């Protein structure tokens, strides 16, 4: 009998190999489940795990079993019970599993529930965006630490010795050890002076004893070290999360009739990537959603992506509302402000110059960065051309075109290349 022994080391996660094999096998089903989860999930909750269901028909595995044996004629394909000439009974119309009424016969298998971890979920999310492996790892990592001073330690390396604190400790030790000895030495010398002033010949032996005691006490004082290993103190450093700063991310999207569901899905993927990018720098992030057609309003995320309201296009209404919200709720001294605008490029021609002036004169001085993406435009129109003037005037403004899901990361990298270099 052949025996197969798996001696691969997996540490504590003994089932890690089987889990990765399972994910590879059902990659397509998991990818579809992740895509569905992204469309239903909030942007701020995008980097958690996900529970997915795999249909029972997709998890069946081949098995080996003994056949009926002997020579036997059978009708194929799919039949191993009947031979030529057998009569088959008509199935009951109101019975069997799967009807609308309960039955005492028949059985089935529920869908297989599978829990994806946060890292596995982000892996599938990033695959759709064509992110390199290194970038996936960097974006998936959220918490960063720095080493800060935290008191003193009795152990450490020479480079971390705190000289002043160590000398203070040494001085305190010397004072504590020398004080009783110096007091005793003072008393002995006073007594010796008294004995010598008396001039009594019979006190010669006592004077000799006092002189010997003085030499012994002086020797004890002299052997007290100036500094000892006990006095050394080292600067203690601990790992501490980086100081939290707060940022606000404005999401502006055109919801006119030309922005279909496919374009909205691409816009959502872009906003998600921007949010994950900001979470690596800021711990507290607020997201403001502004949708617009001929008028703009602040909405929640559900209405932002799924509202059926539509109309023409006046982009300046969204920019004016964003400027109003910034001045009322997000002072620049306390907030780092980012904005991302998604549109198909369509806008009322007379409104595009107004958008340019709003950005250059009022909005861009308040922002850290403004990214404009044009999703599947038929051709560049007046808004794109006016935004080129903004790009030339403002270093913190960038614009790019997106034609599909695989273009999202390359475009994102181009938009934020200056920010990363800075």
FITIFI-32515 format. One line per field, with one value per residue (C-alpha): y, z, x; residue number from 1. Coordinates in pm, whole numbers, plus 50000, padded with zeros to 5 digits. Layout:
<kolmis>
y: Y,...
z: Z,...
x: X,...
n: NUM,...
</kolmis>
This chain:
<kolmis>
y: 50000,50347,50612,50983,51189,51568,51704,52068,52314,52537,52657,52703,52740,52374,52415,52712,52501,52351,52696,52841,52538,52589,52958,52874,52615,52841,53164,53259,53209,53404,53684,53716,53720,53993,54201,54171,54265,54576,54700,54662,54764,55105,55272,55312,54940,54811,54654,54400,54033,53885,53576,53417,53122,52873,52667,52302,52193,52364,52187,51828,51607,51283,50963,50603,50323,49960,49893,49634,49370,49112,49165,49400,49597,49955,50255,50556,50839,50901,50575,50290,50153,50045,49811,49760,49647,49783,49982,50313,50433,50776,51012,51147,51499,51627,51454,51457,51710,52051,52101,52379,52153,51974,51615,51313,51215,51380,51553,51827,52011,52370,52615,52610,52919,53045,53335,53549,53730,54101,54027,53777,54016,54299,54059,53996,54364,54469,54202,54373,54699,54535,54646,54507,54275,54526,54797,54554,54487,54855,54964,54670,54772,55034,55083,55256,55307,55531,55496,55759,55832,55676,55734,55549,55191,55018,54817,54916,54976,55233,55456,55509,55611,55928,56100,56366,56121,55877,56147,56263,55909,55872,56197,56088,55753,55912,56157,55876,55656,55928,56129,55884,55815,56184,56250,55970,56105,56452,56307,56107,56411,56626,56361,56328,56705,56694,56412,56597,56922,56742,56614,56320,56062,55782,55861,55769,55436,55604,55851,55567,55398,55720,55771,55412,55458,55784,55610,55326,55562,55779,55468,55367,55712,55703,55366,55488,55499,55817,55626,55266,55041,55074,55446,55402,55496,55441,55624,55396,55396,55228,55173,55410,55464,55775,56084,56079,56357,56401,56427,56475,56321,56484,56255,56448,56257,56352,56165,56304,56075,55990,55838,55476,55203,55087,55433,55464,55131,55248,55571,55377,55163,55480,55638,55314,55313,55677,55601,55309,55531,55798,55546,55475,55838,55947,55748,55961,56016,56162,56113,56370,56262,56527,56425,56668,56710,57057,57105,56953,56816,56633,56274,55950,55676,55470,55760,55871,55551,55416,55708,55714,56092,56231,56538,56770,56870,57181,57098,57435,57357,57072,57288,57571,57326,57175,57519,57602,57279,57337,57690,57587,57251,57184,57465,57420,57455,57134,56924,56787,56816,56594,56589,56345,56420,56160,56253,56151,56499,56633,56984,57292,57495,57826,57657,57522,57861,57919,57584,57689,58017,57852,57605,57850,58135,57967,57591,57488,57708,57509,57159,56920,56757,56751,56458,56468,56149,56140,55800,55664,55997,55997,56288,56561,56850,57199,57086,56891,57186,57433,57195,57196,57565,57473,57205,57458,57704,57467,57206,57015,56952,56649,56500,56169,55955,55608,55367,55054,54877,54786,55155,55259,55182,55318,55638,55654,55616,55902,56124,56079,56051,56411,56358,56045,56216,56511
z: 50000,49907,50176,50111,50399,50379,50561,50455,50742,50795,51149,51354,51044,50954,50704,50521,50218,50185,50219,49941,49723,49784,49692,49370,49274,49328,49226,48972,49215,49487,49243,49150,49518,49592,49301,49439,49788,49655,49490,49816,50067,50208,50100,50460,50524,50217,50388,50611,50538,50356,50391,50054,49947,49685,49519,49616,49253,49225,49518,49415,49388,49193,49397,49334,49418,49328,49032,49020,48879,48606,48250,48228,47955,48035,47862,47855,47919,48282,48349,48567,48701,48402,48108,47786,47845,48198,48274,48455,48688,48633,48917,49148,49060,49417,49580,49588,49706,49550,49524,49677,49959,50226,50148,50342,50071,49888,50016,49911,50002,50119,49962,50108,50324,50315,50513,50341,50563,50519,50334,50100,50027,49940,49721,49500,49506,49396,49124,48944,48954,48819,49118,49145,49440,49618,49600,49728,50034,50097,50070,50277,50562,50774,51111,51122,51435,51545,51839,52110,52443,52745,53063,53149,53170,53372,53067,52715,52466,52515,52243,52452,52778,52924,53065,53274,53434,53505,53670,53883,54003,54076,54275,54478,54554,54664,54893,55046,55109,55217,55456,55755,55706,55690,56001,56181,56057,56194,56535,56550,56463,56726,56990,56883,56912,57265,57362,57226,57400,57735,57707,57933,57904,57995,57691,57444,57362,57300,57060,56866,56840,56718,56454,56331,56314,56122,55864,55825,55778,55533,55335,55316,55185,54924,54778,54698,54313,54128,53905,53914,53676,53917,53832,53454,53301,52937,52728,52695,52364,52286,51966,51941,51660,51462,51584,51438,51206,51046,50685,50489,50147,49913,49650,49367,49096,48796,48800,48479,48228,48054,48371,48353,48615,48460,48489,48845,48934,48794,48992,49311,49258,49217,49533,49724,49614,49718,50058,50116,50012,50266,50551,50536,50638,50844,51110,51120,50782,50704,50363,50212,49914,49671,49369,49102,48776,48725,49104,49375,49720,49996,50034,50204,50023,49938,49762,49610,49406,49373,49354,49035,49022,48705,48483,48292,48398,48583,48751,48921,49156,49311,49343,49510,49758,49837,49903,50132,50332,50368,50502,50746,50878,50786,50869,50697,51024,51156,50847,50550,50262,49952,49667,49384,49101,48860,48546,48184,48083,47979,48106,48001,47794,47969,48308,48241,48268,48597,48725,48629,48818,49124,49147,49090,49307,49594,49621,49530,49799,50060,49935,49970,49639,49378,49136,48837,48640,48318,48275,47923,47748,47382,47337,47556,47596,47742,48106,48028,47836,48116,48374,48174,48270,48636,48609,48464,48747,49048,49133,49355,49072,48840,48578,48391,48176,48268,48005,48220,48550,48456,48395,48750,48916,48637,48638,49017,49014,48766,48967,49293,49165,49267,49611,49669,49549,49780
x: 50000,50129,50131,50166,50307,50289,50594,50554,50584,50282,50346,50033,49812,49805,49524,49680,49778,49432,49274,49488,49411,49040,49063,49250,48991,48689,48857,48594,48303,48487,48568,48202,48102,48359,48228,47875,47999,48175,47857,47664,47928,48009,48333,48446,48384,48561,48863,48690,48634,48337,48120,48041,47829,47940,47661,47660,47684,48024,48189,48121,48429,48484,48468,48567,48325,48257,48030,47749,47987,47938,47826,47535,47367,47278,47130,47368,47432,47343,47157,47286,46957,46748,46812,46627,46269,46233,45917,45956,45681,45537,45650,45385,45275,45238,45530,45906,46159,46161,45781,45585,45464,45664,45762,45881,46123,46406,46716,46954,47273,47291,47531,47881,47951,48308,48461,48723,48971,49044,49369,49202,48917,49158,49357,49054,48959,49308,49321,49032,49227,49546,49756,50111,50175,50399,50134,49869,50083,50153,49789,49660,49892,49722,49892,50230,50438,50720,50959,50919,51090,50923,51126,51447,51563,51837,51942,52028,52305,52585,52440,52125,52297,52152,52463,52288,52046,52329,52548,52256,52209,52578,52583,52282,52444,52772,52591,52388,52694,52940,52718,52720,53093,53181,52974,53159,53494,53408,53323,53650,53862,53689,53754,54117,54163,54023,54259,54562,54459,54434,54794,54722,55000,54757,54539,54814,54651,54313,54469,54626,54287,54125,54396,54349,53971,54015,54237,53983,53685,53882,53972,53606,53514,53789,53681,53330,53334,53253,53007,52890,52702,52410,52393,52363,52031,51934,51679,51377,51189,50859,50659,50368,50115,50188,50003,49655,49557,49220,49125,48806,48751,48497,48345,48178,47991,47785,47452,47310,47140,47469,47622,47504,47557,47884,48035,47908,48069,48404,48370,48302,48614,48819,48675,48746,49110,49148,48995,49234,49523,49426,49379,49754,49821,49521,49346,49032,48874,48535,48374,48136,47926,47799,47593,47484,47299,47155,47167,47384,47315,47499,47374,47466,47653,47345,47177,47506,47547,47193,46949,46743,46723,46877,46878,47111,47462,47578,47910,47953,47664,47869,48182,47988,47832,48172,48318,48027,48071,48446,48405,48132,48258,48620,48865,49197,49391,49234,49162,49352,49108,49104,48854,48784,48543,48407,48220,48171,48286,47949,47866,47677,47923,47861,47918,48268,48448,48266,48401,48753,48727,48575,48860,49143,49017,48830,48868,49223,49391,49196,49278,49567,49478,49201,49173,48938,48867,48670,48504,48455,48405,48307,48542,48688,48448,48456,48495,48814,48959,48883,49032,49357,49389,49338,49606,49849,49784,49757,50021,49777,49529,49537,49309,49303,49076,48945,48814,48766,48835,49191,49269,49179,49512,49739,49533,49539,49918,49952,49720,49908,50264,50343,50195,50403,50720,50655
n: 1,2,3,4,5,6,7,8,9,10,11,12,13,14,15,16,17,18,19,20,21,22,23,24,25,26,27,28,29,30,31,32,33,34,35,36,37,38,39,40,41,42,43,44,45,46,47,48,49,50,51,52,53,54,55,56,57,58,59,60,61,62,63,64,65,66,67,68,69,70,71,72,73,74,75,76,77,78,79,80,81,82,83,84,85,86,87,88,89,90,91,92,93,94,95,96,97,98,99,100,101,102,103,104,105,106,107,108,109,110,111,112,113,114,115,116,117,118,119,120,121,122,123,124,125,126,127,128,129,130,131,132,133,134,135,136,137,138,139,140,141,142,143,144,145,146,147,148,149,150,151,152,153,154,155,156,157,158,159,160,161,162,163,164,165,166,167,168,169,170,171,172,173,174,175,176,177,178,179,180,181,182,183,184,185,186,187,188,189,190,191,192,193,194,195,196,197,198,199,200,201,202,203,204,205,206,207,208,209,210,211,212,213,214,215,216,217,218,219,220,221,222,223,224,225,226,227,228,229,230,231,232,233,234,235,236,237,238,239,240,241,242,243,244,245,246,247,248,249,250,251,252,253,254,255,256,257,258,259,260,261,262,263,264,265,266,267,268,269,270,271,272,273,274,275,276,277,278,279,280,281,282,283,284,285,286,287,288,289,290,291,292,293,294,295,296,297,298,299,300,301,302,303,304,305,306,307,308,309,310,311,312,313,314,315,316,317,318,319,320,321,322,323,324,325,326,327,328,329,330,331,332,333,334,335,336,337,338,339,340,341,342,343,344,345,346,347,348,349,350,351,352,353,354,355,356,357,358,359,360,361,362,363,364,365,366,367,368,369,370,371,372,373,374,375,376,377,378,379,380,381,382,383,384,385,386,387,388,389,390,391,392,393,394,395,396,397,398,399,400,401,402,403,404,405,406,407,408,409,410,411,412,413,414,415,416,417,418,419,420,421,422
</kolmis>
